[in-house]
Amino acid sequence: MNKIEKTCKRCNCKHFIVWSFGFGDMYSCKLQGQSEHIESVAKDCPFKEQLKEVEDTNRKEKQALIH
């Protein structure tokens, strides 16, 4: 579970979904459609301001891995 997913879960967001198929949980956001993990914050996310810092940190971490 990444930082965005942890924040969504902690906030009890009604759009946060946990999919469990017996081989590990997957997480998605109803506002973004089905995905294996939440990689970014939806434009109409009700917690967008709280997640802005988390999203910026994730972006910087990914950039550091690329370079």
C-alpha positions as CSV (number, residue, x, y, z in Angstrom):
1,M,0.0,0.0,0.0
2,N,1.5,3.3,-1.0
3,K,1.2,6.7,0.8
4,I,-1.8,7.9,-1.2
5,E,-3.7,4.6,-0.5
6,K,-2.8,4.8,3.2
7,T,-4.1,8.3,3.4
8,C,-7.3,7.4,1.6
9,K,-7.9,4.5,4.0
10,R,-7.1,6.7,7.0
11,C,-9.5,9.3,5.9
12,N,-12.2,6.7,5.3
13,C,-12.8,8.0,1.8
14,K,-16.0,6.6,0.3
15,H,-14.3,6.3,-3.1
16,F,-11.5,4.1,-1.8
17,I,-11.9,0.4,-2.7
18,V,-9.9,-2.7,-1.5
19,W,-10.1,-5.6,-3.9
20,S,-9.1,-9.0,-2.4
21,F,-8.7,-11.9,-4.7
22,G,-6.7,-14.2,-2.5
23,F,-3.2,-13.3,-3.8
24,G,-2.8,-9.9,-2.2
25,D,-5.0,-6.8,-1.9
26,M,-5.3,-4.3,-4.7
27,Y,-6.6,-0.7,-4.2
28,S,-8.4,1.7,-6.5
29,C,-10.4,4.9,-6.4
30,K,-13.9,5.1,-7.8
31,L,-13.1,8.5,-9.2
32,Q,-10.3,7.1,-11.3
33,G,-11.7,3.8,-12.4
34,Q,-10.3,0.3,-11.8
35,S,-6.6,0.0,-11.3
36,E,-4.1,-2.1,-9.4
37,H,-2.9,0.8,-7.3
38,I,-3.7,4.5,-6.8
39,E,-0.8,6.4,-8.4
40,S,-2.2,9.9,-8.3
41,V,-5.0,12.0,-6.8
42,A,-8.2,12.4,-8.8
43,K,-9.0,16.0,-9.9
44,D,-12.3,15.9,-8.1
45,C,-11.0,14.1,-4.9
46,P,-12.6,15.4,-1.7
47,F,-9.3,15.1,0.1
48,K,-7.2,16.6,-2.7
49,E,-5.6,19.3,-0.4
50,Q,-4.6,16.7,2.2
51,L,-3.1,14.5,-0.5
52,K,-1.2,17.2,-2.4
53,E,1.9,16.9,-0.2
54,V,1.8,13.0,-0.5
55,E,1.4,13.2,-4.2
56,D,4.3,15.6,-4.6
57,T,6.5,13.3,-2.4
58,N,5.6,10.3,-4.6
59,R,6.5,12.2,-7.7
60,K,9.9,13.2,-6.4
61,E,10.6,9.6,-5.2
62,K,9.8,8.3,-8.7
63,Q,12.0,10.9,-10.4
64,A,14.9,9.9,-8.1
65,L,14.5,6.3,-9.1
66,I,14.6,7.2,-12.8
67,H,17.8,9.3,-12.5
